[in-house]
Amino acid sequence: MANKVERIVARLQEKIAEGDFYEAQQQTRVAASRYIKTQSWSAAIDILASVAQSLLKAGQGGSGGDLCVMMMDVYKQAELKPDSAAKGRLLTCLRLFDGQEPTRKKFITEMISWSSKFGEYPAGDPELHHVAGSLYAEEHETYEAERHLILGTKDSPEVLLKMEYAWYKEGDAHMAPHYAARAIFGYLLIGNVRAANTCYRLFTSALSSDNAGLGVQDVSSASCDIRIFPSLPLLNFLGMLLLAIQRGAPEVYKGLVSKYAAQINEAEVWVEPLETIAELYFNISRPRQSNPLMDMMSGFLGGGAPQQPPRRTLRGTEAPTPAGLD
């Protein structure tokens, strides 16, 4: 069978070399479908992957992308596990896409979906997220890059942070904490404290190196080192927040939020993630939203507000799990 598959692939690649791209794509689909019907998964995948790569190299992103998406369907039918060979084939294809090709995003979505269903990571395989996120970062597609790198590998925080820092440098200097927080909050919300600390360390180091006149103060103790930026109070808040999380100190957290309340409220978008972080790490419930009608009914009936069932936090205490992590 291997020789037969090689001959099929060679014939199809000849068509690509001759510029007959559409015919190559259609004949590939027909050839792969024959093997799919007999559940000869390996043969179908080899044909689809080889021809897809040749089409992508020829600049035929639509045709190559179509075959890549079809290959993902075969992966799912075959119930392939996300091992190094299966992922390597996909990543080879992914790196050949032009950044402007619309089918690439669908291919990435299908890759993550497959790895989530047949692998050990419910949010998708970290290596696939890392490569997709890194490509988006190179192309300055910041939101897509963040979405994938947050769920990536141990190498992802550095890639994410470099992108956030480059983005920060395009704007106003006083906005530095907000760009740092995009990475730090993202990692904290999925329970990756180590990556959050890495992002803080890399961001503050780069900021200090690039701004000699910033007036940075290094504060050291027996248990920690932290940089203080007198002109950037929210950046100081982020550093001390990470220390409070590592120590599991809810009172310290409450004190920080109180001290920086004015700046946090001005930031607005910080409020909701901080409420979730307070639940996850300190077992501090979100402030109850007041409903005057419900409060009045509760008073008449002599009861209290209904209690939500508790869930486990990352520290083993009880608190709700943030949306999107179930």
Salt bridges, closest charged atoms under 4 A:
ASP66 OD2 - ARG29 NH1 2.79
GLU110 OE1 - LYS76 NZ 2.62
ASP125 OD1 - LYS87 NZ 3.25
GLU127 OE1 - LYS87 NZ 3.06
GLU139 OE1 - ARG104 NH2 2.64
GLU144 OE2 - LYS105 NZ 3.08
GLU144 OE1 - ARG147 NH2 2.80
GLU146 OE2 - ARG182 NE 2.59
ASP155 OD1 - LYS154 NZ 3.70
GLU158 OE2 - LYS162 NZ 3.48
GLU164 OE1 - ARG182 NE 3.96
ASP210 OD2 - LYS169 NZ 3.73
ASP218 OD1 - ARG227 NE 3.37
GLU251 OE2 - LYS254 NZ 3.75
GLU275 OE1 - ARG286 NH1 2.99
GLU279 OE1 - ARG286 NE 3.40
ASP295 OD1 - ARG288 NH1 3.44
GLU318 OE2 - ARG312 NH1 2.58
ASP326 OD2 - ARG311 NH1 3.31
